[in-house]
Amino acid sequence: MATSDGYGRRALRYLESTRNLVGCGGGALGLGLHFAGLGGAWWPGVVAGLYGAGALLAPGPKPPPPPAPSPPPAPTPAPERAGPPPDPELEALTAYLDSVPLPASAGVDALLAALRETGPGPTADLIVRHRLPVAVDGYLRARTWLPWAGPDAPDPAAELGREVKQLAAELG
């Protein structure tokens, strides 16, 4: 019978449980008492009793964590503001990128300004959620490994600049 069946999976879950492990420790203590000569003829009952006491006194499984609270609703922009509504993911990405040492020559700030002006859309969302974070991650990784890359390695700042220019061209 495969372990993916209900009974096999339940048996494996019990064998790995805290209750079983504590009970096994109690049973081992009973065996130790038997080998020390303290259990007498009742040693199987002592072993079973200590196993049962350990299994009953051990804490049960932890309850599952409560579900995560739903995020608060996004604030609505003030009516007097002109332009597209702010994208919270773009604002979070901008806050992160402000804390990362990026070269000014890469043009990341200009791309972020263009994304703000363009507003949410399929292309902008793809850039904000995937393409720009991957480009920045590649830059940071390449910069980290630059001492071991050798003299022929491409400049990470130039590579980031090329990627940002391509993203700006796609944004249109």
N, C-alpha and C positions, 0 to 999 in steps of 0.2 A: 504494500500500500504506500503511495507517495505521501510525502510530508505536506503537500499542498492540500490534502484532505482536511476536513474539519477536526477529526479526532487527533490526527498526527500533529497538526499545528498547535492545538490546545495542549497536548502533552509536552511538546517542546517549549511552549511558553511557560508551563509550570516548572519544567526542569531548570529553566534559566531564571526563575523568579527568586526574589529575596527570601520568601517564606521557605522554599525548598532548601536554599543554601544555608539558612540559619538552622533549619531542622537537621540537615546533614552534619553541621557542626555539633549540634547536641547529640546526635547519634555517635559521632566520633568520640565525644567526651564519654559516653556510655561504654564504648569499647575500651577506652583508656582505663575506666574504672574496673572493667572486667579483667583486663590484663594486669592491673595492680592488685587483683584479688579481692575487690570490694563488692562485686556484683553477685557472687555465689551462683547458685543454680538459677536465679532469677535474672541473669544478665540479659537474655533476649527481651524481657519485659522492660528492663531498665533502659536498654538502647532504644526500644520503640517508644517508651514514655518520654525520654529526652528529645527524641526526634519530634514527636507530636507537640511537646511543650514549646520547642523552638519554632516549629511551623505555625503554631497558634499565636504565639506572642510576637512574632516578627510583624513589622508594618506591612500592610497590603500595598497593592500597586498605587502609584500616585494618580490622582484624578487628572484628566486631560486639562490643559490650560484653557482658561476662558477664551472665547473668540475675541479677536482683536476688535477694538471699537472702530466703528465706521469713521472715515475721515470727515472733518467738518465741511460743510458746504463752502464752495469757493466764494470769496467775497465778490459782490458785483461791482464793477467799476463805476466811478462817479459819472453822472451824465455829462458834466462839463468837459470831460477829457476828450480830446480829439485823437483819432487813430484807432488801431485795432486793440482789442482787450489784451491785457497782459497774460502771458502763458506762464502758469506757475512752474512748469517743468523747466522752461527757459530761464526763469528767474533763479531757480535752484541751481541750474547748471552754471549760470553766470556767477552766482555766489561762490560755487566751488572753484571755478576757473580763476576767480580773483585771488584765491589762496594758493594757487599753483604757480610756480615760477616759469612762465611762458615767455618766449622771446617776443618782443614787440614787432619784430620784422615778420613774424608769421601771419599777422593780420587777423588774429582771433577776435580782437575787440571790434574791428570793422564788420566781421561776419556776424557777431552777436547783435550789433546795431542793425544790420540788414535784416536779421531774423525778427527783431522787435518791430521793425517797420512793416515787414511782410505780414506778420501775424500768423496765427495757427493755420495750418493746411497740411496736406499729405506730405509734400516735399519738406516743409519746415519741420514737421513732426519727426520725420525720418532722420533729418540732420540732428535735431536736438536730442532725440532719444537714443540714436545709435551711432551715426556716422561721425559726428564731432567727438563724442566721448571715446570712441575707438581710436580716432586719430591722435587725440591728446594722450591716451594710454600708450599708444605706440611710441610717441615722442618721449614720454617719461621713461619707458623701458629702454629705448635706444640710448637715451642719455645716461641711464644707470650703467649700461654695459659698454659705454664708449671707451673706457680705458682698456678693455680687452678686445675691442673690435678690430684693431689694427689700423694701419695708416690708410688703407683703401676704403674704409667704411664711409658710407654717405653721412653727411652732416644731418643730425636729427632735426635741427631748426629749419633747414632748407626743405627737408621732407615734409615737416608739418606745414610749412608755408605753401608747398605745392598742393597738399591735400586741402588746405583751407581755401586756396584759390579755386580748386575744382568744386568744392562745396558752394562757394559763392556763385560760381557760374551756373550750377544746377538750380540755385535759388532764383536766379534770373534777374 
